[in-house]
Amino acid sequence: VYKRQRYDHAGDLLMRRAAASASARTGHDIVLHRNNVDGKGASWGTHENYMMLRSVPFDTVAALMTAHFVSRQIYAGSGRVGIGERSETAGYQLSQRADYIHAILGLQTTFERPIVNTRDESHSPSDYRRLHVIVGDANRMDVPQTLKLGATSMLLWLLEHADMAEIDLNEALEPLTLADPVEAMHTVSHDLTLAAPLPLETGGTTTAWQMQVTLRGLVYAAAATVYGTDTSGEPAWPDRSTRNIMAMWGQ
């Protein structure tokens, strides 16, 4: 996670230098904006890519990532002025990208954008897949960016180790299966209280905050089995960065 952030910051530095150089050469100030929308109907992605074992059934990957991507906006969104693709309504929302998501699953990235993208170009050995993520915002601050990458990585670790931990993910994900994930994606982004009820497929409701607490709890349960626990009952995380991500996620 931290290495990916360093690459990201390096890209920012290169772009700032390029803008300064171009401004000096042309005599016109060139200003760069790190955002995802123009407020007039156009949106461009901040894509994430994760390598994971292909042996994990994609239906399970999609179910867990749908719950995660809908709910992680409460800490990973970059904020946006305007509601709707063309800012039809005044207001502030959590995510820049959410209003442009209109499908649950799909291959496309520029129209009818899905919550879970099915592009299958692994760029790696055949036993791995690349999870291509298009729903995230361009984060300016380190904490939401670290959490966005770190929490998603830990959930992919959960997908790969659920069997070892004897966790039935299909059963565990039932309380997180939304009746309308696309509508929930928009609702979460528009809800600054973090308390909007999200209808579940099995009846009843949940909230984005509750979904994130449940997802983190599943990672904890798996880690306690896979890694064991220390004297305080905390999973014996394999390294400091993992321990820090899990602590930050809890906070």
NORHUFEN-V743220 format. One record per backbone hydrogen bond with DSSP energy under -1.0 kcal/mol. NH is the residue of the N-H (numbers start at 0). CO is the residue of the C=O. E is the energy in kcal/mol with one decimal. If there is no record, write none. Layout:
BEGIN
nh co e
NH CO E
NH CO E
END
This chain:
BEGIN
nh co e
4 0 -1.9
5 1 -1.9
6 2 -2.1
7 3 -2.1
8 4 -2.8
9 5 -2.3
10 6 -2.1
11 7 -1.9
12 8 -2.3
13 9 -2.4
14 10 -2.3
15 11 -2.5
16 12 -2.3
17 13 -2.4
18 14 -2.5
19 15 -2.4
20 16 -2.4
21 17 -2.7
22 18 -2.5
23 19 -2.1
24 20 -2.1
25 21 -2.4
26 22 -2.1
34 32 -1.2
37 41 -1.5
40 84 -1.1
43 35 -2.0
47 132 -2.3
49 130 -1.8
51 128 -2.5
53 126 -2.4
55 52 -1.1
60 56 -1.9
61 57 -3.1
62 58 -2.1
63 59 -2.4
64 60 -2.8
65 61 -2.2
66 62 -1.6
67 63 -2.1
68 64 -3.3
69 65 -2.0
70 66 -1.5
71 67 -2.8
73 70 -1.4
74 71 -1.8
75 71 -2.3
76 72 -1.7
78 93 -2.7
79 92 -2.2
81 90 -4.0
82 88 -2.8
86 83 -1.7
88 82 -2.3
92 79 -2.6
93 188 -3.2
99 96 -1.9
100 97 -2.0
101 112 -2.6
102 112 -1.6
105 115 -1.5
114 102 -1.7
115 103 -2.6
117 105 -2.3
127 124 -2.0
128 51 -3.2
130 49 -3.5
132 47 -3.0
138 136 -1.1
144 140 -1.4
145 141 -3.0
146 142 -2.6
147 143 -2.6
148 144 -2.3
149 145 -3.1
150 146 -2.6
151 147 -1.1
152 148 -2.0
153 149 -2.2
154 150 -1.9
155 151 -1.8
156 152 -2.0
157 153 -2.0
158 154 -2.0
159 155 -1.7
160 156 -1.4
161 157 -1.3
164 160 -2.1
165 162 -1.2
166 161 -2.7
168 166 -1.1
171 167 -2.6
172 168 -2.3
173 170 -1.0
175 172 -1.6
176 173 -1.5
178 198 -2.4
183 179 -2.4
184 180 -2.3
185 181 -1.6
186 182 -2.5
187 183 -2.9
188 184 -1.4
189 185 -2.0
197 205 -3.1
199 203 -2.5
200 176 -3.1
202 199 -1.3
205 197 -1.6
210 206 -2.2
211 207 -2.1
212 208 -2.1
213 209 -2.2
214 210 -2.5
215 211 -2.4
216 212 -2.0
217 213 -1.8
218 214 -1.7
219 215 -2.2
220 216 -2.4
221 217 -2.2
222 218 -2.7
223 219 -2.4
224 220 -1.1
225 221 -2.7
226 222 -3.0
229 233 -2.7
232 229 -1.8
235 227 -2.6
236 234 -2.0
242 238 -1.9
243 239 -2.7
244 240 -2.4
245 241 -2.4
246 242 -2.0
247 243 -2.8
248 244 -2.6
249 245 -1.8
250 246 -2.2
END
